[in-house]
Amino acid sequence: MLYIASDHAGFQLKKHLTTYIKTQLRQKIKDLGPKKFDKDDDFPDYAAPLAKKITKKDIGILVCGTGHGVCITANKVKGARAILGYSIEAAEMGRRHNDANILCLAGRVLSNDHADAIVKKFLQTKFESSERLVRRNAKISKLEK
């Protein structure tokens, strides 16, 4: 399953991406909120529940003003591998080398077109799973214990 969530600063980009993913990429997506704009909401209230839903097969997209807050929050959840998607290349390498399962985006910085391209690359890219990368990611996972 593909999940998406945001705070107020990422709300408009989240709405755009939800439509883009459904119509252009033809993928199902579950919006975990917020359902309406609330200038006083807090990103941990949306980032943490999304991160907790992620399993081996699931991936997520989080959007706040800079992407930093949702990324920090998501990475506090065991099993989450959230990356900041500041470029197409960063999204690709995060999936390919780090087995990232959550893409964090900056709603106040990215244009819709740039965000679309980043999301598309993130969703198209698979983990490389070479021995070296598996070893490195296993060392990261040990830190969660």
C-alpha positions as CSV (number, residue, x, y, z in Angstrom):
1,M,0.0,0.0,0.0
2,L,1.1,3.6,-0.7
3,Y,0.3,6.1,2.1
4,I,0.5,9.8,2.1
5,A,0.1,12.5,4.9
6,S,1.1,16.0,5.6
7,D,0.8,18.9,7.9
8,H,-0.6,22.4,7.0
9,A,2.6,23.4,5.3
10,G,2.5,20.4,3.0
11,F,-1.3,20.2,2.6
12,Q,-1.6,21.7,-0.9
13,L,1.3,19.6,-2.3
14,K,-0.2,16.5,-0.7
15,K,-3.5,17.2,-2.4
16,H,-1.7,17.7,-5.7
17,L,0.4,14.5,-5.4
18,T,-2.6,12.4,-4.4
19,T,-4.3,13.4,-7.7
20,Y,-1.1,12.9,-9.7
21,I,-0.4,9.5,-8.3
22,K,-4.0,8.3,-8.9
23,T,-4.5,9.8,-12.3
24,Q,-1.0,9.9,-13.9
25,L,0.8,7.0,-12.2
26,R,-2.4,5.0,-11.8
27,Q,-1.6,3.8,-8.4
28,K,-3.8,3.4,-5.4
29,I,-3.0,5.7,-2.5
30,K,-4.4,6.1,1.0
31,D,-4.5,9.6,2.4
32,L,-3.9,9.6,6.2
33,G,-4.7,13.2,6.6
34,P,-5.3,15.9,7.3
35,K,-8.6,15.9,5.4
36,K,-8.9,19.7,5.6
37,F,-6.5,22.5,6.1
38,D,-5.7,23.4,9.7
39,K,-3.0,26.1,10.1
40,D,-2.4,25.0,13.7
41,D,-1.8,21.3,13.2
42,D,1.5,19.6,14.0
43,F,3.5,17.3,11.7
44,P,4.2,14.6,14.3
45,D,0.5,13.9,14.5
46,Y,0.5,12.8,10.8
47,A,4.1,11.6,10.3
48,A,4.2,9.1,13.2
49,P,0.9,7.3,12.3
50,L,2.1,6.9,8.6
51,A,5.5,5.6,9.7
52,K,3.8,3.0,12.0
53,K,1.8,1.7,9.0
54,I,4.8,1.0,6.9
55,T,5.6,-2.7,6.5
56,K,8.0,-4.5,4.1
57,K,5.7,-4.0,1.2
58,D,4.4,-0.6,2.0
59,I,5.8,2.8,1.3
60,G,4.8,6.3,2.3
61,I,5.1,10.0,1.3
62,L,5.2,12.7,3.9
63,V,5.0,16.5,3.3
64,C,5.7,19.4,5.6
65,G,7.2,22.8,5.0
66,T,10.8,21.7,4.6
67,G,10.5,17.9,4.8
68,H,12.8,17.9,7.8
69,G,10.2,17.6,10.6
70,V,8.3,14.7,9.1
71,C,11.6,13.0,8.2
72,I,12.9,13.2,11.7
73,T,9.6,12.1,13.2
74,A,9.2,9.1,10.8
75,N,12.8,7.9,11.5
76,K,11.9,7.5,15.2
77,V,9.6,4.6,14.3
78,K,11.3,1.2,14.1
79,G,11.5,0.0,10.5
80,A,11.0,3.4,9.0
81,R,13.7,4.5,6.5
82,A,12.6,8.0,5.7
83,I,14.7,10.2,3.3
84,L,14.4,13.8,2.3
85,G,13.5,14.0,-1.4
86,Y,15.2,17.2,-2.3
87,S,16.0,16.0,-5.9
88,I,15.2,13.2,-8.3
89,E,18.6,11.7,-7.8
90,A,18.3,11.8,-4.0
91,A,15.0,9.9,-4.2
92,E,16.5,7.3,-6.5
93,M,19.6,6.7,-4.5
94,G,17.6,6.6,-1.2
95,R,15.5,3.8,-2.6
96,R,18.3,2.0,-4.5
97,H,21.0,2.1,-1.8
98,N,19.2,2.7,1.5
99,D,16.0,0.7,0.9
100,A,14.0,3.9,1.9
101,N,10.3,3.3,2.4
102,I,9.2,6.9,3.2
103,L,9.8,9.9,1.0
104,C,9.7,13.2,2.7
105,L,9.0,16.4,0.7
106,A,9.2,20.1,1.2
107,G,5.8,21.6,0.5
108,R,7.1,25.2,0.8
109,V,10.1,24.6,-1.6
110,L,9.2,22.2,-4.3
111,S,7.1,23.0,-7.4
112,N,4.4,20.6,-8.3
113,D,6.3,19.4,-11.4
114,H,9.5,18.8,-9.5
115,A,7.7,17.0,-6.7
116,D,5.9,14.8,-9.4
117,A,9.3,13.9,-10.9
118,I,10.8,13.0,-7.5
119,V,7.8,10.9,-6.5
120,K,7.7,9.1,-9.8
121,K,11.4,8.2,-9.5
122,F,11.0,7.1,-5.9
123,L,8.1,4.8,-6.8
124,Q,9.9,3.4,-9.9
125,T,13.1,2.6,-8.1
126,K,13.8,-0.7,-6.3
127,F,16.4,-1.6,-3.7
128,E,19.6,-2.8,-5.3
129,S,20.1,-5.5,-2.6
130,S,23.8,-6.1,-3.3
131,E,25.7,-7.8,-0.5
132,R,27.4,-4.5,0.4
133,L,24.1,-2.5,0.6
134,V,22.3,-5.3,2.6
135,R,25.3,-5.3,5.0
136,R,25.2,-1.5,5.5
137,N,21.4,-1.4,6.0
138,A,21.6,-4.3,8.5
139,K,24.0,-2.1,10.5
140,I,21.4,0.7,10.5
141,S,18.7,-1.7,11.6
142,K,20.8,-2.9,14.6
143,L,20.6,0.6,15.9
144,E,16.9,0.2,16.4
145,K,17.3,-2.6,19.0
